[in-house]
Amino acid sequence: MIRILIADDHPVVRAGLRALFDAEEDLDVVAEAASGVEAVAHCERGEVDLVLMDLQFGVGPSGADATRMIRGLDDPPRVLILTNYDTDADILGAVEAGASGYLLKDTPPDELIAAVRAAAGGASALAPSVAGRLESRRRSPTPGLSPREIEVLGMVAAGRSNREIGRELFLSEATVKSHLAHIFTKLGVNSRTRAVVAAREIGAIRP
């Protein structure tokens, strides 16, 4: 029996997923969480084999942050991301946090169930579009943006100044400027505005 925790801040989504899994003899939804904090707390009690994790919650840590905390526990459960977001920043952040898979919420029910079983068994479970994105980044002759560069660029897109970015990421302004210089070179641009536009066009940050 695979013990599942559904972590999503929308009650309707949790109810729908529970109904889907309840129809399967080998899947048992043992808990629900409306935040990353709740998800981590359930996993600390050791009652879960797999967490189905959303990426964005109304308050508290993101799904990626919660995944990192969960995967840092002793004998942690597997984590399968189920979200609406498929930018490079979201995908790379989740994979680097230790997620076993990454699916979008438009995934057909039978594929979701198969992915849950695969992830619980230790296999990777990636949506085709996500797998293609990762493969394209791996094969691209042009160096892609690093997770830190994507993080900096996302804050630039949100209108943050270099000083504000440095304060939030615990970096010096000089380091922030260095990251931006590398970003400009990789994207072939010469301004913050053009960097944001280019990054959105390639799916590195959210529109």
N, C-alpha and C positions, 0 to 999 in steps of 0.2 A: 504493500500500500504506500502510495506517495502522499505525504502530508504537505498540503499547500497552504501558504499564507498569501492572501490577495491584498496588496498594498496600493490603494488608489483613493483619492480624496472625493470621488464621486460615488455616492451610494448606489445609484442606478447601475453604474459599471460593475461594482462589486457584486450586486445582486445577479446581474446577467451572467457574469463569469461563474459564480457559485452554482447557478442553475445548470450551466453547461457541464461543469465538472461533476456535479452530483449524479449525472446520468452515466458516469463511467465507474465501473466496479473497482478499478485500481487507483482512483483519485479521490482524495478526501480533503476537503477544505476545512482545516482545523482552526483557522483564525482569519480575521480581517483587520486591516489597519488603514486609518484615514490620513496618516502622516508618516514621514520617515522615522521619526522618533518612536512611534508605536511599533513600526515594523522591526526596528532594532531590538526593542524591549521584548517582543515575542521571540525573536531568534536567540536572545540571551538565555531564555529559559529552555532552549534545546528541544522545542516541540515541533520543529519544522524541517522538512527535507528540501523544499523549494519555495522561493519567494517569487511571485509574479509582481514585478515592481513598475509602477509608473515613474516617469522622470520628473514631473512637476507636481508639487503640492502647494496648497495655498499658503502654508506657513512652515517654518522649520527647514531642515536640510533637504536638498534635492534628492531625487532618486539615485543619482550617481554617488552623492555623498553617503547616503544611507547604505548603498551597496558596498562601498569601501569599508564602512564600519562593520557591516555584517560579515564580509569576507575576512575581516581581521580577527574574528572570534575564533576560539578553539573549536575545531570540528564544525565549521560553518556550513549552512545550507547553500545550495546553488541559488543563483539569482538569474531570473529571466526577465529582461526588460520588455514591457508592453506599453507603447506610447504612440502619440501622434507625430512626434518629431523625428526627422531623419537627416538633420544637418551633420556635417563632419564633426563639428564640435560636440554634439550630443552623442554620436556614435562612438567617437574616440574616447570621450570622457567615461562612458559606461563600460567600454571594453577594458580600458586601463584601470577602472575601479574594481574589475574582477567579475563582471557579468559573464555568464556562460552563453547568453544569447540575446538577440535584439530583434523584436518583432514590432510591427506596426498594428494599430488597432483595427485596420481593415483586413487583417489576416483571416482567411476562412476558418471556421470553427474546427474542422478536422485537422487542418495544418497546425493550429494552435495546440490542440491536444497532443499531436505527435511531437511538437516542439517541447512541450512540458515533459513528456516521457524521456525524450532525448536528453534534455538539459539535466533532469534528475539523475540520469544514468551517467553523467559526466561528459556527454558529447556537446559539441557546439551547435547552437540553433540560431541561425541568422536568416532574416527575411531576404529573399533574392535580391531586392534592391539594395539592401544594406551590404550584403556580401559583395555585390558588384561594385559598390562605392569603395569598400576597403581594398578590393583587388585593383581597382583603377588607381588608387593612391599608391599602392605598392609598385605598380608597373610604370607609373608616370615618370618620365625622364626629368621633369622639373621638381625640385624638392618641395614637398608640401609644407604647409604651415604646421608648426609644432603645437601641441596642446596649449602651452603657455602663450604662444603667439595668437592662437585663436581666442584665448581668454582675454588677452589685452585688446584685441581687435573688437571683441564683443562689447567691451566697456567703452571703447572709442565710439562705437555705433550708438551706445546709450547716452552719449554726450559728455562722458567724463573727461576731465583734464588729465594731463600727465601726472600732476601732483595727486589728484584723487585716485588715479589708478595705482600709483605707487603706494599710497597710504593703505588702500584696501588689500593689495597683494603683498604688502611688506617688501616693496622694492624701492630702490632709489630712483629719482627722476632720471638719472643718467641711464640706468638699466632699462627703464621704460622706453626712453628714446632709442636705445640700442635695439630693443625688440621691434620698435616701429620701423627703424631703418632696414632691418632684415625683412620685415613684412613688405615694405615698399619694393625691395629688390625682387622678392619672390613673386609678387603680383605684377611687377612691371608698371608701377604707378609712382606718383611723386607727391601725393597729398593724402591726408587722413580721409577726406571725403571719397576720393577715388578708390582708396583701399577698401573702404566699407562697401562701396558699390560692387567692386570686383569680387570681394569675398561672398557677398550675397548671390552674385551670379553663378558662382561655382558651388554654392551650397555649404560654404564653410561656416557661416553664421546664419541665424534666422532672419528672415525678411523683417 
